[in-house]
Amino acid sequence: MVPASTSFVSRSIQSMATDLDLMTVAEGVETPAQHAYLRDIGCHLFQGWLFGRPKPIEDLNQSTRRTAA
């Protein structure tokens, strides 16, 4: 369940983005329910703890090197 104030703000922002033909990125997505709600109102991209925990920059550098090889 999304609080009414959060729902109003997120729907308003998404509506403006849609009217301006912009893609949206939802930041701070922590639960499957948040992801489903944001997807249902039209958000395009998501980031947050639901998709991956923060990692040290060294881990990113290692995975980038492996991918490039």
N, CA, C and O atoms as a GROMACS GRO file, in nm:
protein
  276
    1MET      N    1   0.084  -0.119   0.000
    1MET     CA    2   0.000   0.000   0.000
    1MET      C    3   0.088   0.125   0.000
    1MET      O    4   0.182   0.135   0.079
    2VAL      N    5   0.059   0.216  -0.086
    2VAL     CA    6   0.134   0.341  -0.096
    2VAL      C    7   0.053   0.449  -0.026
    2VAL      O    8  -0.066   0.465  -0.053
    3PRO      N    9   0.118   0.526   0.065
    3PRO     CA   10   0.045   0.635   0.132
    3PRO      C   11  -0.015   0.733   0.030
    3PRO      O   12   0.042   0.754  -0.077
    4ALA      N   13  -0.129   0.791   0.065
    4ALA     CA   14  -0.201   0.879  -0.028
    4ALA      C   15  -0.115   0.996  -0.074
    4ALA      O   16  -0.118   1.032  -0.192
    5SER      N   17  -0.038   1.056   0.018
    5SER     CA   18   0.045   1.170  -0.021
    5SER      C   19   0.154   1.128  -0.120
    5SER      O   20   0.184   1.201  -0.214
    6THR      N   21   0.213   1.012  -0.098
    6THR     CA   22   0.315   0.960  -0.189
    6THR      C   23   0.252   0.927  -0.323
    6THR      O   24   0.310   0.957  -0.428
    7SER      N   25   0.135   0.867  -0.320
    7SER     CA   26   0.066   0.831  -0.442
    7SER      C   27   0.034   0.955  -0.526
    7SER      O   28   0.055   0.955  -0.647
    8PHE      N   29  -0.015   1.060  -0.462
    8PHE     CA   30  -0.050   1.183  -0.533
    8PHE      C   31   0.074   1.244  -0.600
    8PHE      O   32   0.069   1.282  -0.716
    9VAL      N   33   0.183   1.252  -0.526
    9VAL     CA   34   0.305   1.313  -0.579
    9VAL      C   35   0.361   1.229  -0.694
    9VAL      O   36   0.394   1.282  -0.800
   10SER      N   37   0.372   1.099  -0.673
   10SER     CA   38   0.430   1.014  -0.778
   10SER      C   39   0.343   1.012  -0.903
   10SER      O   40   0.396   1.014  -1.014
   11ARG      N   41   0.211   1.006  -0.887
   11ARG     CA   42   0.124   1.011  -1.004
   11ARG      C   43   0.133   1.144  -1.077
   11ARG      O   44   0.130   1.148  -1.200
   12SER      N   45   0.145   1.253  -1.002
   12SER     CA   46   0.157   1.386  -1.063
   12SER      C   47   0.286   1.399  -1.142
   12SER      O   48   0.285   1.449  -1.255
   13ILE      N   49   0.396   1.354  -1.084
   13ILE     CA   50   0.524   1.360  -1.154
   13ILE      C   51   0.519   1.274  -1.279
   13ILE      O   52   0.564   1.317  -1.386
   14GLN      N   53   0.466   1.153  -1.268
   14GLN     CA   54   0.458   1.065  -1.384
   14GLN      C   55   0.368   1.124  -1.492
   14GLN      O   56   0.398   1.112  -1.611
   15SER      N   57   0.261   1.187  -1.452
   15SER     CA   58   0.171   1.250  -1.548
   15SER      C   59   0.241   1.363  -1.624
   15SER      O   60   0.227   1.374  -1.746
   16MET      N   61   0.316   1.446  -1.551
   16MET     CA   62   0.391   1.553  -1.618
   16MET      C   63   0.494   1.496  -1.714
   16MET      O   64   0.509   1.546  -1.826
   17ALA      N   65   0.564   1.392  -1.672
   17ALA     CA   66   0.664   1.330  -1.759
   17ALA      C   67   0.600   1.273  -1.884
   17ALA      O   68   0.654   1.287  -1.994
   18THR      N   69   0.487   1.210  -1.869
   18THR     CA   70   0.415   1.155  -1.984
   18THR      C   71   0.373   1.266  -2.079
   18THR      O   72   0.389   1.253  -2.200
   19ASP      N   73   0.319   1.374  -2.025
   19ASP     CA   74   0.276   1.488  -2.108
   19ASP      C   75   0.393   1.550  -2.184
   19ASP      O   76   0.375   1.602  -2.294
   20LEU      N   77   0.513   1.543  -2.125
   20LEU     CA   78   0.632   1.600  -2.188
   20LEU      C   79   0.709   1.497  -2.270
   20LEU      O   80   0.817   1.525  -2.322
   21ASP      N   81   0.653   1.378  -2.281
   21ASP     CA   82   0.716   1.268  -2.356
   21ASP      C   83   0.854   1.235  -2.302
   21ASP      O   84   0.949   1.215  -2.378
   22LEU      N   85   0.864   1.228  -2.168
   22LEU     CA   86   0.990   1.196  -2.101
   22LEU      C   87   0.982   1.058  -2.037
   22LEU      O   88   0.875   1.015  -1.993
   23MET      N   89   1.095   0.990  -2.031
   23MET     CA   90   1.102   0.865  -1.956
   23MET      C   91   1.132   0.899  -1.811
   23MET      O   92   1.195   1.001  -1.782
   24THR      N   93   1.088   0.814  -1.720
   24THR     CA   94   1.111   0.837  -1.578
   24THR      C   95   1.195   0.725  -1.518
   24THR      O   96   1.190   0.610  -1.562
   25VAL      N   97   1.272   0.762  -1.416
   25VAL     CA   98   1.351   0.667  -1.338
   25VAL      C   99   1.302   0.678  -1.194
   25VAL      O  100   1.309   0.785  -1.133
   26ALA      N  101   1.254   0.569  -1.140
   26ALA     CA  102   1.211   0.566  -1.000
   26ALA      C  103   1.331   0.524  -0.916
   26ALA      O  104   1.386   0.415  -0.934
   27GLU      N  105   1.372   0.610  -0.825
   27GLU     CA  106   1.486   0.582  -0.738
   27GLU      C  107   1.438   0.540  -0.601
   27GLU      O  108   1.332   0.582  -0.554
   28GLY      N  109   1.518   0.457  -0.536
   28GLY     CA  110   1.487   0.416  -0.399
   28GLY      C  111   1.381   0.310  -0.389
   28GLY      O  112   1.312   0.300  -0.287
   29VAL      N  113   1.366   0.228  -0.492
   29VAL     CA  114   1.266   0.121  -0.490
   29VAL      C  115   1.318   0.008  -0.400
   29VAL      O  116   1.423  -0.050  -0.427
   30GLU      N  117   1.243  -0.020  -0.294
   30GLU     CA  118   1.289  -0.117  -0.195
   30GLU      C  119   1.205  -0.243  -0.186
   30GLU      O  120   1.252  -0.344  -0.134
   31THR      N  121   1.082  -0.239  -0.233
   31THR     CA  122   0.994  -0.354  -0.218
   31THR      C  123   0.927  -0.390  -0.350
   31THR      O  124   0.912  -0.304  -0.438
   32PRO      N  125   0.887  -0.515  -0.366
   32PRO     CA  126   0.812  -0.554  -0.486
   32PRO      C  127   0.682  -0.473  -0.501
   32PRO      O  128   0.641  -0.443  -0.614
   33ALA      N  129   0.619  -0.438  -0.392
   33ALA     CA  130   0.495  -0.359  -0.399
   33ALA      C  131   0.522  -0.219  -0.456
   33ALA      O  132   0.444  -0.169  -0.536
   34GLN      N  133   0.632  -0.157  -0.414
   34GLN     CA  134   0.668  -0.026  -0.469
   34GLN      C  135   0.696  -0.038  -0.618
   34GLN      O  136   0.650   0.044  -0.698
   35HIS      N  137   0.770  -0.142  -0.656
   35HIS     CA  138   0.802  -0.163  -0.797
   35HIS      C  139   0.675  -0.180  -0.880
   35HIS      O  140   0.660  -0.119  -0.985
   36ALA      N  141   0.584  -0.262  -0.831
   36ALA     CA  142   0.459  -0.286  -0.904
   36ALA      C  143   0.377  -0.158  -0.917
   36ALA      O  144   0.324  -0.129  -1.024
   37TYR      N  145   0.367  -0.082  -0.810
   37TYR     CA  146   0.292   0.043  -0.814
   37TYR      C  147   0.353   0.140  -0.916
   37TYR      O  148   0.282   0.196  -0.999
   38LEU      N  149   0.484   0.159  -0.908
   38LEU     CA  150   0.552   0.254  -0.998
   38LEU      C  151   0.543   0.208  -1.143
   38LEU      O  152   0.526   0.290  -1.233
   39ARG      N  153   0.555   0.078  -1.165
   39ARG     CA  154   0.540   0.025  -1.301
   39ARG      C  155   0.398   0.049  -1.352
   39ARG      O  156   0.378   0.087  -1.467
   40ASP      N  157   0.300   0.028  -1.265
   40ASP     CA  158   0.160   0.043  -1.304
   40ASP      C  159   0.124   0.188  -1.338
   40ASP      O  160   0.035   0.212  -1.420
   41ILE      N  161   0.191   0.285  -1.274
   41ILE     CA  162   0.160   0.424  -1.307
   41ILE      C  163   0.242   0.475  -1.425
   41ILE      O  164   0.225   0.589  -1.468
   42GLY      N  165   0.333   0.389  -1.478
   42GLY     CA  166   0.402   0.425  -1.600
   42GLY      C  167   0.550   0.454  -1.592
   42GLY      O  168   0.609   0.496  -1.691
   43CYS      N  169   0.612   0.434  -1.476
   43CYS     CA  170   0.756   0.455  -1.467
   43CYS      C  171   0.827   0.357  -1.560
   43CYS      O  172   0.782   0.244  -1.580
   44HIS      N  173   0.938   0.400  -1.617
   44HIS     CA  174   1.009   0.320  -1.716
   44HIS      C  175   1.129   0.245  -1.660
   44HIS      O  176   1.154   0.131  -1.697
   45LEU      N  177   1.203   0.309  -1.573
   45LEU     CA  178   1.326   0.251  -1.519
   45LEU      C  179   1.323   0.259  -1.368
   45LEU      O  180   1.257   0.346  -1.310
   46PHE      N  181   1.397   0.167  -1.304
   46PHE     CA  182   1.392   0.158  -1.158
   46PHE      C  183   1.532   0.132  -1.104
   46PHE      O  184   1.614   0.065  -1.168
   47GLN      N  185   1.559   0.186  -0.986
   47GLN     CA  186   1.681   0.152  -0.916
   47GLN      C  187   1.652   0.155  -0.767
   47GLN      O  188   1.562   0.225  -0.721
   48GLY      N  189   1.730   0.080  -0.694
   48GLY     CA  190   1.712   0.076  -0.550
   48GLY      C  191   1.752  -0.059  -0.494
   48GLY      O  192   1.799  -0.147  -0.566
   49TRP      N  193   1.734  -0.072  -0.365
   49TRP     CA  194   1.778  -0.192  -0.294
   49TRP      C  195   1.708  -0.319  -0.344
   49TRP      O  196   1.763  -0.428  -0.330
   50LEU      N  197   1.591  -0.306  -0.401
   50LEU     CA  198   1.522  -0.424  -0.453
   50LEU      C  199   1.604  -0.491  -0.564
   50LEU      O  200   1.598  -0.612  -0.581
   51PHE      N  201   1.679  -0.412  -0.637
   51PHE     CA  202   1.753  -0.463  -0.754
   51PHE      C  203   1.900  -0.487  -0.726
   51PHE      O  204   1.965  -0.558  -0.803
   52GLY      N  205   1.953  -0.432  -0.621
   52GLY     CA  206   2.093  -0.454  -0.588
   52GLY      C  207   2.138  -0.363  -0.476
   52GLY      O  208   2.098  -0.247  -0.467
   53ARG      N  209   2.223  -0.419  -0.392
   53ARG     CA  210   2.277  -0.342  -0.280
   53ARG      C  211   2.394  -0.256  -0.328
   53ARG      O  212   2.461  -0.292  -0.425
   54PRO      N  213   2.420  -0.145  -0.260
   54PRO     CA  214   2.537  -0.064  -0.294
   54PRO      C  215   2.664  -0.148  -0.280
   54PRO      O  216   2.675  -0.232  -0.191
   55LYS      N  217   2.759  -0.122  -0.368
   55LYS     CA  218   2.885  -0.196  -0.366
   55LYS      C  219   3.001  -0.098  -0.375
   55LYS      O  220   2.986   0.014  -0.424
   56PRO      N  221   3.117  -0.140  -0.328
   56PRO     CA  222   3.236  -0.056  -0.342
   56PRO      C  223   3.272  -0.039  -0.490
   56PRO      O  224   3.243  -0.126  -0.572
   57ILE      N  225   3.334   0.072  -0.522
   57ILE     CA  226   3.372   0.101  -0.661
   57ILE      C  227   3.462  -0.009  -0.717
   57ILE      O  228   3.459  -0.035  -0.838
   58GLU      N  229   3.541  -0.072  -0.634
   58GLU     CA  230   3.630  -0.178  -0.681
   58GLU      C  231   3.552  -0.294  -0.742
   58GLU      O  232   3.595  -0.352  -0.841
   59ASP      N  233   3.437  -0.326  -0.684
   59ASP     CA  234   3.353  -0.433  -0.739
   59ASP      C  235   3.301  -0.395  -0.877
   59ASP      O  236   3.295  -0.480  -0.966
   60LEU      N  237   3.263  -0.269  -0.896
   60LEU     CA  238   3.217  -0.223  -1.026
   60LEU      C  239   3.331  -0.232  -1.128
   60LEU      O  240   3.311  -0.279  -1.240
   61ASN      N  241   3.448  -0.189  -1.088
   61ASN     CA  242   3.563  -0.195  -1.178
   61ASN      C  243   3.592  -0.338  -1.221
   61ASN      O  244   3.622  -0.363  -1.338
   62GLN      N  245   3.584  -0.433  -1.129
   62GLN     CA  246   3.610  -0.574  -1.162
   62GLN      C  247   3.505  -0.628  -1.257
   62GLN      O  248   3.538  -0.697  -1.353
   63SER      N  249   3.379  -0.600  -1.232
   63SER     CA  250   3.274  -0.653  -1.319
   63SER      C  251   3.281  -0.588  -1.457
   63SER      O  252   3.251  -0.654  -1.557
   64THR      N  253   3.320  -0.463  -1.464
   64THR     CA  254   3.334  -0.394  -1.594
   64THR      C  255   3.448  -0.457  -1.673
   64THR      O  256   3.435  -0.477  -1.794
   65ARG      N  257   3.558  -0.486  -1.608
   65ARG     CA  258   3.672  -0.550  -1.678
   65ARG      C  259   3.632  -0.687  -1.730
   65ARG      O  260   3.669  -0.724  -1.842
   66ARG      N  261   3.558  -0.764  -1.651
   66ARG     CA  262   3.516  -0.898  -1.695
   66ARG      C  263   3.423  -0.887  -1.815
   66ARG      O  264   3.432  -0.967  -1.908
   67THR      N  265   3.333  -0.790  -1.814
   67THR     CA  266   3.237  -0.774  -1.924
   67THR      C  267   3.307  -0.729  -2.051
   67THR      O  268   3.270  -0.773  -2.160
   68ALA      N  269   3.406  -0.644  -2.038
   68ALA     CA  270   3.477  -0.592  -2.155
   68ALA      C  271   3.570  -0.695  -2.218
   68ALA      O  272   3.603  -0.684  -2.336
   69ALA      N  273   3.610  -0.794  -2.141
   69ALA     CA  274   3.706  -0.894  -2.191
   69ALA      C  275   3.640  -0.994  -2.283
   69ALA      O  276   3.706  -1.085  -2.333
   0.00000   0.00000   0.00000
